[in-house]
């Protein structure tokens, strides 16, 4: 997804904190919002746009790495030290531009490491390494199995913009099986709990958590590569089902409410959903609608051609009380 260009980011400072924090809060308290001047309206729009972009990019980046992790785990799903893989203990064929180190797999320690070697994945560059450890169950494909994933200074660069992640993730296999063994009647379902920080290219930092429940399936009755991703929030905050929360790059708290299932096709790319609504609450409230055309209209159909999926739309209440909206491309 393309990073939103925000020329006024350097102007934020205390003004940003004032703008974000001056609307009615969840607890019901109110305070005066800044006056509706062209400058204040533009600052508000820029800040909300950046917050919306950040939470969307973080989810996309984590899903991108998770795809690599699932490919790595497929090489040794039982984390057995007596692996028959001819490339053991170093596999450099499962992931192009990366090496999977299985030398840490022992009878007592079920661990492997992905080392990114400046991998370029469809214009996205990945560096750093990810540690994967089976912490519950005898095999990843068992029901209730859990793996812990650690992103150690994982650097992702898209369109010349870089983000660096320090993250601990816990992935639970809800019903058993594997992502590449799913079909229309038996989807692969897994829960995500993620806790991390991301360093942006302007040296600001966001701290966040993610709680999601994902489903991967295919329209084919034959077990094959998943073609459909569905994602929903998996925790309750202030009575809302949420997918994410934390502290933004502007040092303001936020949470993301799940308002409509996030749905994406492998054909178009899982980071380009054709359906989904998230509500970002950070003092002000922003509605984020995914899978819209260039005019901001959502088709909401999985039969939609990839070319007609332009991006996402944000909507908010301006300082003058009117509705504001913008459309961004993926």
PATOR-365979 format. One line per field, with one value per residue: x, y, z of N, C-alpha, C in turn; residue number from 1. Coordinates in steps of 0.001 Angstrom, whole numbers. Atoms other than C-alpha are relative to their C-alpha. Example, Ala and Ser with C-alpha at 12.3 -4.5 7.8 and 13.67 -1.06 7.14 Angstrom:
BEGIN
n_c1 = [890,-820]
n_c2 = [-1190,-1190]
n_c3 = [0,-60]
ca_c1 = [12300,13670]
ca_c2 = [-4500,-1060]
ca_c3 = [7800,7140]
c_c1 = [900,-770]
c_c2 = [1200,1090]
c_c3 = [0,730]
doti = [1,2]
END
This chain:
BEGIN
n_c1 = [838,-829,-80,577,-963,556,-1003,78,-329,-933,672,963,-371,1067,1266,583,545,1207,1046,452,536,1006,1359,628,-697,846,530,1075,-463,-147,-798,166,-892,-561,887,-67,-764,-556,-1193,389,705,-993,-766,857,92,-1297,-243,903,-413,-1212,369,691,-1005,-915,567,191,-1321,-504,677,-473,-1377,-11,540,-1024,-980,667,-4,-1331,-128,747,-784,-1140,482,372,-1204,-175,1158,-61,-1184,-732,-1429,-444,717,-445,-262,-1377,-690,-195,868,225,819,35,863,1417,265,-954,-708,-74,-513,659,-971,675,-1003,419,1023,-516,1061,610,200,605,-203,-684,-204,-44,-925,244,-1233,382,994,895,1227,920,-282,-107,-1280,36,-1295,98,311,1188,-124,1277,-141,1205,49,1080,337,-1115,-129,773,1275,922,982,-454,-1445,-317,-1379,-389,-804,-696,-581,-1158,-399,413,149,813,-33,969,61,-1019,297,-453,466,-803,859,-379,1326,259,1313,402,955,638,711,1262,603,-967,-206,-1031,563,-14,835,1369,939,1154,734,-892,-988,-1048,329,-1030,104,-1228,-234,-1263,-383,-1238,-253,-442,-733,290,-1147,-231,-513,1065,232,1324,76,1314,365,950,780,818,287,-24,438,-489,739,8,1291,-129,212,-1295,-892,-938,-430,1177,267,831,-311,980,-620,851,-560,128,-23,1003,-503,1097,1221,-145,-932,-1105,-1086,-1297,-18,-1342,-368,-392,-1252,222,80,1394,517,976,472,629,1221,353,1364,400,-1058,-1046,-43,-919,-281,-1400,-185,-229,-947,687,-86,936,1317,1147,1063,-473,126,-593,249,-1158,393,-1191,575,914,352,-164,511,-868,703,-916,545,814,-494,-613,1013,267,1118,-407,851,330,192,-1255,-130,-511,-1286,-1053,-242,1001,-279,-945,-652,868,538,167,1038,-112,733,-914,127,1182,1179,356,-663,-1146,-349,-1066,-219,-1408,-240,-822]
n_c2 = [-1177,-1197,-836,-1331,-1106,-974,-1056,-795,822,-696,-1120,501,-335,-141,-260,1302,559,-763,334,1367,267,-964,379,789,1263,1144,-109,-979,-1349,-813,-1218,-813,273,-1236,-669,500,-826,863,694,1035,1061,760,767,1104,945,654,884,1145,780,729,1052,1047,668,752,1251,868,485,938,1280,535,457,1214,1089,337,851,1242,878,617,915,1223,763,563,1049,1144,817,869,-345,666,-494,1210,-153,1018,-382,655,-1010,111,-1265,-197,-870,-1301,85,-1288,163,-200,-1432,-641,-1114,164,1294,532,699,964,600,-154,991,1114,752,-854,-1362,70,-1365,-241,-1430,-492,-1107,-669,-397,-1083,569,-932,743,-861,-1400,-202,498,441,275,383,1409,355,1270,708,1062,736,-73,859,1051,768,-365,-1192,335,540,-934,-700,-257,-1433,-401,-1359,-592,-1202,-818,-687,-1080,324,-1233,155,-1204,-19,-1286,-884,-315,1113,155,1000,623,862,539,1364,455,1337,491,1228,783,217,1311,923,-88,-901,-976,518,1193,-431,-63,-836,503,82,-1081,-25,-1121,-241,-1221,-795,-980,-628,-1126,-476,-1396,-237,-1247,-532,-630,-1326,273,132,1392,390,1237,533,1401,490,1178,324,1399,78,1233,194,1069,-46,389,1360,1083,656,-766,-704,-1299,-815,-1104,-1000,-342,-747,-394,-740,-298,1144,-398,-1017,-1196,-966,539,166,1002,-761,715,-619,-1173,-371,-1413,-385,-760,-1312,225,42,1363,299,1378,212,796,839,-353,893,969,-294,1128,-231,1149,203,-471,-1451,-313,-105,-1382,-802,591,-477,-231,-222,-1312,-151,-1299,-416,-918,-617,-1309,-65,1306,90,1209,426,964,621,567,-965,-436,-1333,-955,276,925,1379,972,1017,1308,705,170,-1259,88,-654,-1338,-948,-264,-1112,-264,-136,-1345,-391,-997,-554,-1243,-1136,-928,-835,845,662,1283,-6,1325,86,1328,290,1237,1024]
n_c3 = [0,109,-1198,206,-103,-926,-55,-1217,-1167,-878,-650,-971,-1368,-970,692,300,-1221,-308,966,-188,-1324,-425,314,-1045,-187,-290,-1352,19,-275,1198,-81,1193,1123,562,954,1370,937,1054,-470,-945,731,750,-977,-424,1118,182,-1135,81,1168,-357,-944,750,821,-852,-492,1167,415,-1007,225,1274,-166,-816,820,990,-676,-409,1164,58,-1137,290,971,-717,-890,829,206,-1172,-824,-1298,-695,-405,248,962,1224,1226,1024,485,-227,-1434,-799,625,1205,703,1173,-328,106,901,-610,-1451,-453,-1187,-842,-867,-876,-1391,-326,-788,-667,-1024,516,1326,472,1271,245,1380,224,1273,663,912,901,676,256,756,-279,-1439,-498,-1396,-609,-1397,-170,-771,-716,-90,-983,-385,-1463,-488,949,553,1410,322,631,-1001,-541,-1189,35,-39,271,-359,1059,-449,1056,-561,909,1364,762,1208,833,1098,671,-536,-1397,-840,-1370,-702,-1003,-1117,-276,-455,464,-421,995,-462,1009,-718,229,568,1437,490,931,1367,59,-231,1119,-290,-1165,-1162,43,-1013,-870,-999,-798,-76,-1062,381,-851,590,326,1366,202,1323,660,-564,-1344,-993,-385,-480,-768,335,-157,1006,-387,1164,318,1454,660,1365,672,1455,561,507,-963,-144,-867,868,-499,-326,926,-655,-1376,-777,-1260,-927,-1302,-898,-1404,-315,-686,-197,594,1445,505,582,656,-215,-851,-430,-26,1351,153,-594,-1448,-414,-35,1040,167,1299,-129,1151,388,1092,271,990,929,1112,857,340,1368,-18,-1076,-1287,-483,798,-255,749,-975,-1355,-608,-1317,-593,-778,-1061,-590,-297,1137,557,1451,636,1099,836,946,1231,730,1300,-45,-474,-1406,-150,-270,693,-994,620,257,1445,537,681,-781,513,-495,-1414,43,-1274,-1167,-237,-1396,-249,-1339,-227,20,-1122,218,-166,1247,239,891,525,991,552,220,760,-666]
ca_c1 = [0,1366,2467,447,2602,2108,4019,2795,4132,6875,4317,2488,4153,1831,-747,-1272,-1778,-4320,-6233,-6351,-7223,-9951,-12973,-15465,-13741,-15051,-15538,-17902,-15748,-15548,-13221,-13030,-11635,-9403,-11130,-11895,-9160,-7727,-4456,-6106,-8377,-5364,-3411,-6342,-6758,-3042,-2827,-5876,-4709,-1306,-2810,-5084,-2182,57,-2346,-3066,630,1502,-1127,13,3678,2979,849,3655,6148,3595,3331,7087,6878,4213,6385,9330,7307,6077,9694,9649,6148,6928,10160,11936,15720,15956,14664,14756,15146,18232,19008,19093,20135,20126,17338,17741,15136,11815,12089,13711,16389,16237,17828,16018,18318,17052,20222,18509,15929,16709,14770,14079,14169,11839,13208,14176,15316,14630,17538,16530,19296,18033,15091,13068,9497,7507,9219,9256,12666,13047,16085,16802,15781,12745,12919,10133,9620,7007,5929,2816,2042,4215,3674,2467,-345,-1902,-5074,-4177,-506,1187,4302,6094,7574,10175,10919,14438,14980,13084,13273,10592,10955,8064,8151,11307,9732,11225,9755,11737,9963,10698,7818,6742,3874,1938,85,-2421,-3651,-7331,-8537,-5331,-4117,-2044,-2603,-1732,-4131,-7337,-10439,-13875,-15303,-12237,-10539,-7301,-8050,-5456,-5380,-2820,-1554,1181,3056,5635,7118,7727,10300,9205,11530,11061,12413,9027,7921,4542,3848,1023,-778,-2777,-5562,-7028,-8595,-7835,-9317,-7635,-9614,-10021,-13037,-11702,-12763,-9182,-6726,-4578,-2993,-5467,-7116,-9219,-8283,-10883,-9808,-11685,-10880,-10437,-10574,-13068,-12066,-14660,-17417,-16089,-14520,-11083,-8204,-5489,-4491,-1563,227,633,3703,2124,2145,-1644,-3481,-5591,-7667,-9122,-12684,-13719,-16767,-16798,-14826,-11547,-11548,-8874,-8042,-4650,-5106,-5168,-2850,-3824,-2734,-5373,-8681,-11924,-13983,-13566,-14320,-12238,-13017,-9928,-10542,-7810,-9688,-11255,-12883,-11977,-13930,-11668,-13409,-11302,-11814,-13159,-12910,-11331,-14608,-14674,-17416,-17017,-18248,-18070,-17941,-15249,-15939,-14666,-11851,-8540,-8218,-11371,-10016,-8360,-7701,-9344,-11391,-11246,-14098,-14052,-15816,-14045,-13506,-16367,-18729,-18961,-17938,-14527,-13314,-10297,-9510,-6045,-4662,-3154]
ca_c2 = [0,3374,5571,8767,11831,14258,17479,18978,16217,18471,21096,18850,19009,20238,21350,17720,16613,19401,18564,14838,15122,17756,15802,13934,10886,7368,8246,11048,14007,16894,19785,22502,21608,24133,26725,25780,27599,26332,25491,23577,21688,20674,19591,17473,15898,15161,13657,11433,10373,9397,7473,5579,4833,3674,1103,-221,-500,-2232,-4905,-5324,-5619,-8182,-10260,-10108,-11575,-14115,-15474,-16079,-17715,-20159,-21162,-21680,-23724,-25916,-27115,-28571,-28336,-30821,-29015,-32386,-32420,-35550,-33772,-35618,-32325,-32621,-28932,-29397,-27457,-24517,-24226,-21450,-22685,-22319,-18504,-16646,-14330,-15715,-18544,-20742,-21875,-25051,-25759,-24601,-27399,-29894,-32387,-29658,-26470,-26252,-23164,-21961,-18603,-16799,-14629,-12129,-11517,-8270,-10125,-8162,-9448,-7703,-4387,-4840,-5207,-7155,-7272,-8601,-11916,-13614,-16332,-18930,-21222,-23908,-23254,-25446,-28786,-31458,-30078,-26818,-28641,-29902,-28297,-25666,-25563,-22224,-20614,-17542,-15242,-12578,-9831,-8583,-5220,-6434,-3664,-3418,-934,-157,2607,4019,4231,2099,812,-1156,-3623,-5092,-7474,-10525,-12454,-15486,-17492,-20192,-22902,-23022,-26258,-27833,-28347,-26033,-22982,-24935,-27759,-25746,-25870,-24273,-26507,-26669,-23260,-22788,-20571,-18980,-16355,-13566,-11743,-9250,-6737,-4465,-1163,297,2960,5153,6852,10219,8641,8641,5452,3772,1100,-1301,-4539,-6641,-9127,-10791,-14051,-14969,-17558,-18842,-20883,-21661,-22092,-25472,-28694,-29901,-28870,-26238,-22790,-20479,-17932,-16024,-14256,-13164,-11232,-9994,-8409,-10785,-8766,-6493,-2933,-550,-2835,-2865,-5759,-4453,-5519,-3204,-472,1310,4651,6416,8185,11373,9893,9652,6464,4743,1646,155,-1142,-3999,-2689,-5077,-8232,-7556,-9742,-10108,-12404,-13927,-13002,-9276,-9480,-9817,-6199,-5036,-6091,-5832,-5537,-4276,-1380,-340,2514,4250,5938,8346,11186,11879,9000,7944,5448,3484,1681,-774,-1975,1226,2453,5797,7532,5970,3405,-108,-2977,-5535,-8503,-11189,-11334,-7798,-7554,-6606,-3560,-2012,-2182,1217,1643,2814,5813,7680,9741,12072,15056,18316,21079,23017,20082,19059,15658,15190,12327,11305,8329,6744,4130,855]
ca_c3 = [0,-929,1947,2307,1631,4482,4040,7317,9566,10907,11964,14407,17824,20533,17966,16948,20522,21010,17853,18529,22179,22122,20975,23137,24605,25259,28912,27937,28914,26494,25805,23219,19826,18058,15880,12298,10434,7119,8856,11714,9322,7232,10315,11497,8067,7802,11278,10861,7403,8793,11719,9329,7003,9875,11294,7798,6913,10196,9614,6011,6994,9695,7302,4739,7232,8473,4928,4954,8380,7236,4278,6617,9101,6258,5823,9340,10802,13563,14525,14637,14969,12780,9698,6371,4464,2264,2944,6733,8733,6279,3710,1140,-1348,523,566,-2319,-991,2541,4488,7013,9829,11524,13510,16722,16507,19250,21340,23900,21815,18836,17116,13626,12258,8980,7856,5205,2716,1196,-295,-2849,-2933,-5685,-5006,-1219,426,3692,5981,9464,10969,12500,15166,15180,18162,18780,22375,22601,20955,19360,15856,14329,12501,15754,17107,19692,18693,19258,17840,19122,16499,17246,14725,15486,13756,10699,8121,5435,2577,226,-2336,-791,2696,5480,8740,11355,13637,17069,17695,19689,18112,19320,16662,17696,15326,16289,14677,13400,9856,7760,5569,2406,3270,3341,1177,1110,3853,6122,6287,8182,11182,13414,16172,16380,19441,18593,20772,19233,18185,14761,13918,11026,8546,10292,13523,15259,17013,17495,20107,19339,20010,17536,18309,15244,14117,10504,8172,5011,2507,-1166,-3402,-4508,-2784,-3256,-547,-2146,-1737,46,-2215,325,3566,6105,9199,12264,15603,18516,21731,23486,24473,25952,24665,21066,19177,18256,16040,17258,19689,21265,21115,17786,16416,17824,21367,21467,22417,19782,19167,16015,16053,13748,11898,8911,8049,6224,3095,425,-2485,-3146,-6812,-5974,-2966,683,1283,-1246,378,-1563,1635,5173,7493,10480,12858,14220,17562,18653,20298,16914,15050,11519,9457,7090,4237,2229,-1321,-2835,-6401,-7313,-6390,-2920,-3551,-2119,-4300,-1484,-3857,-4078,-7822,-8225,-10742,-9171,-11420,-9961,-6392,-6088,-2384,827,1956,5248,6682,9707,11265,10509,13057,11478,12072,8417,7083,5526,3334,1237,-973,-1070,-3438,-2242]
c_c1 = [879,-81,-549,1049,-613,1016,-17,417,901,-648,-817,304,-1188,-1342,-705,-660,-1298,-1148,-565,-750,-1202,-1419,-579,677,-979,-635,-1100,440,196,940,-108,998,556,-971,203,655,540,1212,-361,-730,997,854,-799,-82,1297,281,-864,348,1221,-294,-685,980,909,-591,-227,1321,558,-637,509,1411,57,-541,1012,1045,-622,-72,1332,167,-731,719,1189,-432,-405,1178,174,-1123,8,1231,838,1469,551,-716,542,377,1471,801,268,1480,-277,-750,-46,-833,-1467,-409,1068,642,99,515,-723,1009,-757,962,-379,-1111,666,-1183,-737,-289,-474,42,682,61,-3,973,-298,1323,-328,-994,-881,-1215,-1011,171,108,1295,-117,1411,-211,-277,-1192,236,-1390,178,-1352,-38,-1149,-366,1239,273,-860,-1365,-1016,-969,528,1487,254,1476,200,946,620,614,1139,528,-287,-352,-754,-19,-966,-1,988,-206,298,-629,801,-791,777,-1313,92,-1420,-253,-1134,-538,-779,-1299,-527,981,92,1049,-579,-46,-804,-1480,-853,-1242,-719,854,1070,1039,-214,1078,-222,1361,-44,1391,247,1327,115,432,646,-231,1216,276,458,-1057,-274,-1457,134,-1402,-176,-1004,-693,-973,-231,-161,-476,535,-739,159,-1364,25,-235,1297,893,1109,419,-1230,-150,-785,437,-1142,620,-969,748,-269,203,-1019,652,-1138,-1283,68,946,1097,1061,1369,-137,1425,187,575,1344,-112,-173,-1424,-483,-1032,-466,-756,-1154,-276,-1456,-531,1183,939,129,879,243,1494,303,355,1066,-742,78,-907,-1412,-1091,-1155,642,-215,630,-303,1154,-431,1260,-348,-1063,-218,101,-563,886,-721,951,-741,-878,592,541,-967,-369,-1147,516,-954,-421,-203,1335,192,527,1359,1037,216,-971,158,1090,745,-981,-409,-56,-1053,104,-870,991,-251,-1215,-1300,-446,786,1165,298,1150,139,1483,136,813,1423]
c_c2 = [1234,829,1379,1072,1097,1106,757,-763,738,1144,-431,439,36,270,-1304,-586,704,-398,-1375,-175,830,-347,-813,-1361,-1110,110,1063,1411,772,1162,699,-391,1326,645,-546,1031,-927,-796,-1136,-1148,-887,-857,-1216,-1058,-777,-1013,-1251,-895,-849,-1130,-1160,-790,-885,-1328,-983,-597,-1024,-1366,-665,-565,-1294,-1198,-462,-941,-1330,-987,-712,-1041,-1315,-866,-666,-1164,-1247,-933,-996,264,-685,403,-1169,140,-1041,211,-736,979,-49,1280,275,148,1367,-170,1380,-85,303,1461,632,1184,-69,-1404,-400,-853,-894,-647,91,-974,-1172,-726,856,1416,-52,1389,10,1506,272,1166,596,498,1023,-486,1105,-788,934,1476,333,-640,-333,-310,-344,-1483,-195,-1365,-593,-1163,-636,-60,-810,-1004,-687,329,1222,-357,-576,1074,610,276,1504,220,1447,512,1301,704,801,1015,-369,1292,-285,1325,-158,1392,1009,394,-1229,54,-1136,-517,-780,-549,-1402,-360,-1425,-441,-1353,-645,-487,-1423,-1037,157,1041,895,-511,-1293,349,-154,754,-442,-68,1091,-163,1256,140,1341,670,885,572,1219,537,1503,80,1378,455,751,1418,-80,90,-1484,-178,-1315,-566,-1442,-348,-1236,-306,-1502,-94,-1359,-5,-1171,144,-443,-1420,-1018,-760,869,616,1324,866,1184,1123,175,804,309,831,299,-1134,390,1113,1133,1008,-444,-225,-1165,720,-914,476,1177,334,1491,379,706,1408,-80,107,-1442,-197,-1439,-87,-988,-762,262,-840,-918,477,-1230,342,-1294,-98,571,1481,409,210,1402,934,-581,604,352,284,1425,-61,1414,328,1067,503,1415,302,-1402,47,-1332,-314,-1097,-529,-483,950,267,1423,1069,-236,-941,-1427,-954,-1113,-1383,-670,-308,1265,-204,803,1442,1036,286,1060,179,69,1460,254,1092,468,1247,1139,920,911,-801,-708,-1299,175,-1408,130,-1442,-160,-1306,-972,99]
c_c3 = [0,1267,-308,196,837,263,1320,1245,975,769,1211,1427,935,-661,-290,1224,369,-906,262,1313,391,-397,1141,75,302,1383,115,297,-1297,274,-1337,-1068,-514,-978,-1408,-906,-1091,470,949,-675,-753,933,467,-1084,-168,1103,-78,-1185,332,976,-706,-851,848,433,-1147,-456,992,-184,-1269,127,806,-787,-1039,610,413,-1166,-155,1105,-280,-1030,673,873,-781,-229,1143,987,1357,816,549,-360,-967,-1319,-1227,-1109,-412,218,1478,314,-621,-1315,-636,-1267,292,-136,-887,705,1502,317,1276,755,975,993,1473,389,711,633,1014,-480,-1436,-636,-1368,-237,-1501,-50,-1372,-570,-1083,-1048,-592,-465,-661,360,1466,481,1480,475,1469,145,937,635,199,964,303,1524,595,-1078,-540,-1455,-265,-552,984,479,1290,53,-37,-310,439,-1076,511,-1198,623,-1014,-1458,-729,-1299,-747,-1166,-605,552,1453,854,1383,640,1195,1053,553,609,-395,491,-929,470,-1138,645,-157,-542,-1508,-342,-1079,-1434,-134,113,-1264,465,1265,1257,-91,1098,832,1065,693,98,1234,-243,879,-515,-123,-1455,-61,-1432,-548,501,1454,1093,221,422,760,-184,449,-1103,551,-1127,-94,-1505,-494,-1419,-629,-1501,-491,-533,1101,247,873,-836,649,290,-948,647,1453,597,1348,831,1287,966,1464,206,790,75,-708,-1496,-328,-775,-602,447,954,385,86,-1355,-21,596,1515,529,-31,-1110,146,-1311,160,-1295,-348,-1159,-304,-1103,-892,-1197,-758,-278,-1380,-32,1015,1302,597,-805,164,-866,951,1358,456,1388,487,935,999,683,418,-1032,-545,-1517,-479,-1201,-763,-1064,-1254,-778,-1378,135,493,1462,256,169,-695,949,-558,-277,-1481,-667,-656,774,-436,516,1482,49,1320,1144,179,1497,89,1445,105,116,1193,-131,78,-1255,-149,-964,-486,-1000,-438,-304,-775,842,-512]
doti = [1,2,3,4,5,6,7,8,9,10,11,12,13,14,15,16,17,18,19,20,21,22,23,24,25,26,27,28,29,30,31,32,33,34,35,36,37,38,39,40,41,42,43,44,45,46,47,48,49,50,51,52,53,54,55,56,57,58,59,60,61,62,63,64,65,66,67,68,69,70,71,72,73,74,75,76,77,78,79,80,81,82,83,84,85,86,87,88,89,90,91,92,93,94,95,96,97,98,99,100,101,102,103,104,105,106,107,108,109,110,111,112,113,114,115,116,117,118,119,120,121,122,123,124,125,126,127,128,129,130,131,132,133,134,135,136,137,138,139,140,141,142,143,144,145,146,147,148,149,150,151,152,153,154,155,156,157,158,159,160,161,162,163,164,165,166,167,168,169,170,171,172,173,174,175,176,177,178,179,180,181,182,183,184,185,186,187,188,189,190,191,192,193,194,195,196,197,198,199,200,201,202,203,204,205,206,207,208,209,210,211,212,213,214,215,216,217,218,219,220,221,222,223,224,225,226,227,228,229,230,231,232,233,234,235,236,237,238,239,240,241,242,243,244,245,246,247,248,249,250,251,252,253,254,255,256,257,258,259,260,261,262,263,264,265,266,267,268,269,270,271,272,273,274,275,276,277,278,279,280,281,282,283,284,285,286,287,288,289,290,291,292,293,294,295,296,297,298,299,300,301,302,303,304,305,306,307,308,309,310,311,312,313,314,315,316,317,318,319,320,321,322,323,324,325,326,327,328,329,330]
END
